[in-house]
Amino acid sequence: KSTEPDLTKDLIGITNSGNTCYISTALQCLYRIEDLREFLLSGEYKKHLNKTSPADGEIAELTAEIFQKMKNLEKDISIDDLKDAVAEFSGMFEDDEQEDAEEFLLTLIGKKAF
């Protein structure tokens, strides 16, 4: 079954704690990629985790949990655990400084964090 969102209904905000709007932006963009969304929501990603990554699947799991909450139209979705996991994995995004959504995306998907 397709998990394709109705773009007129499935509009979910993510709680901003500090300067995390760049992460919210990145996640909302990724959520709109149907193949990625279905891959994470179905649990298929678990078969393809990069076990040699220091993240050891934690970032993929946290992203899937956030996507599930977005799908369920939950309110007050927190991304703090994901931010902390990406910061630990990458050594970036540790402070509450303004950051760049593209840098976060590249760290999330470009450095084999999954």
Contacts in CASP RR format, 6 or more apart in sequence:
PFRMAT RR
TARGET T0000
AUTHOR 0000-0000-0000
METHOD contacts of the structure
MODEL  1
KSTEPDLTKDLIGITNSGNTCYISTALQCLYRIEDLREFLLSGEYKKHLN
KTSPADGEIAELTAEIFQKMKNLEKDISIDDLKDAVAEFSGMFEDDEQED
AEEFLLTLIGKKAF
2 34 0 8 1.000
2 38 0 8 1.000
3 34 0 8 1.000
3 37 0 8 1.000
3 38 0 8 1.000
3 41 0 8 1.000
3 42 0 8 1.000
3 71 0 8 1.000
4 34 0 8 1.000
5 31 0 8 1.000
5 32 0 8 1.000
5 37 0 8 1.000
5 71 0 8 1.000
7 32 0 8 1.000
10 70 0 8 1.000
10 71 0 8 1.000
10 73 0 8 1.000
12 28 0 8 1.000
12 69 0 8 1.000
12 70 0 8 1.000
12 73 0 8 1.000
12 74 0 8 1.000
12 77 0 8 1.000
13 24 0 8 1.000
13 28 0 8 1.000
13 77 0 8 1.000
14 20 0 8 1.000
14 23 0 8 1.000
14 24 0 8 1.000
14 27 0 8 1.000
14 28 0 8 1.000
14 66 0 8 1.000
14 70 0 8 1.000
14 77 0 8 1.000
14 78 0 8 1.000
14 79 0 8 1.000
15 76 0 8 1.000
15 77 0 8 1.000
15 78 0 8 1.000
15 79 0 8 1.000
16 24 0 8 1.000
17 78 0 8 1.000
17 79 0 8 1.000
17 80 0 8 1.000
18 96 0 8 1.000
19 96 0 8 1.000
19 97 0 8 1.000
19 98 0 8 1.000
19 99 0 8 1.000
20 79 0 8 1.000
20 80 0 8 1.000
20 83 0 8 1.000
20 96 0 8 1.000
22 98 0 8 1.000
22 99 0 8 1.000
22 100 0 8 1.000
22 101 0 8 1.000
22 104 0 8 1.000
23 79 0 8 1.000
23 82 0 8 1.000
23 83 0 8 1.000
23 93 0 8 1.000
23 99 0 8 1.000
23 101 0 8 1.000
23 104 0 8 1.000
24 79 0 8 1.000
25 101 0 8 1.000
26 101 0 8 1.000
26 104 0 8 1.000
26 105 0 8 1.000
26 108 0 8 1.000
27 63 0 8 1.000
27 66 0 8 1.000
27 67 0 8 1.000
27 70 0 8 1.000
27 79 0 8 1.000
27 82 0 8 1.000
28 70 0 8 1.000
29 101 0 8 1.000
29 105 0 8 1.000
30 36 0 8 1.000
30 37 0 8 1.000
30 63 0 8 1.000
30 105 0 8 1.000
30 108 0 8 1.000
31 37 0 8 1.000
31 67 0 8 1.000
31 70 0 8 1.000
37 67 0 8 1.000
37 71 0 8 1.000
38 44 0 8 1.000
39 45 0 8 1.000
40 60 0 8 1.000
40 63 0 8 1.000
40 64 0 8 1.000
40 67 0 8 1.000
41 64 0 8 1.000
41 67 0 8 1.000
41 68 0 8 1.000
41 71 0 8 1.000
43 64 0 8 1.000
45 60 0 8 1.000
45 64 0 8 1.000
45 114 0 8 1.000
46 60 0 8 1.000
48 114 0 8 1.000
49 56 0 8 1.000
49 57 0 8 1.000
49 60 0 8 1.000
49 114 0 8 1.000
50 57 0 8 1.000
50 112 0 8 1.000
50 113 0 8 1.000
50 114 0 8 1.000
51 57 0 8 1.000
53 89 0 8 1.000
53 112 0 8 1.000
53 113 0 8 1.000
53 114 0 8 1.000
54 89 0 8 1.000
55 85 0 8 1.000
55 89 0 8 1.000
55 113 0 8 1.000
55 114 0 8 1.000
57 114 0 8 1.000
58 85 0 8 1.000
59 82 0 8 1.000
59 85 0 8 1.000
59 86 0 8 1.000
59 89 0 8 1.000
59 108 0 8 1.000
59 113 0 8 1.000
59 114 0 8 1.000
60 113 0 8 1.000
60 114 0 8 1.000
62 81 0 8 1.000
62 82 0 8 1.000
62 85 0 8 1.000
63 82 0 8 1.000
63 108 0 8 1.000
63 114 0 8 1.000
66 77 0 8 1.000
66 79 0 8 1.000
66 82 0 8 1.000
69 77 0 8 1.000
70 77 0 8 1.000
83 93 0 8 1.000
86 92 0 8 1.000
86 93 0 8 1.000
86 104 0 8 1.000
86 107 0 8 1.000
86 108 0 8 1.000
86 113 0 8 1.000
87 93 0 8 1.000
87 94 0 8 1.000
89 107 0 8 1.000
89 111 0 8 1.000
89 113 0 8 1.000
90 107 0 8 1.000
90 111 0 8 1.000
90 113 0 8 1.000
92 99 0 8 1.000
92 103 0 8 1.000
92 107 0 8 1.000
93 99 0 8 1.000
93 104 0 8 1.000
93 107 0 8 1.000
107 113 0 8 1.000
108 114 0 8 1.000
END
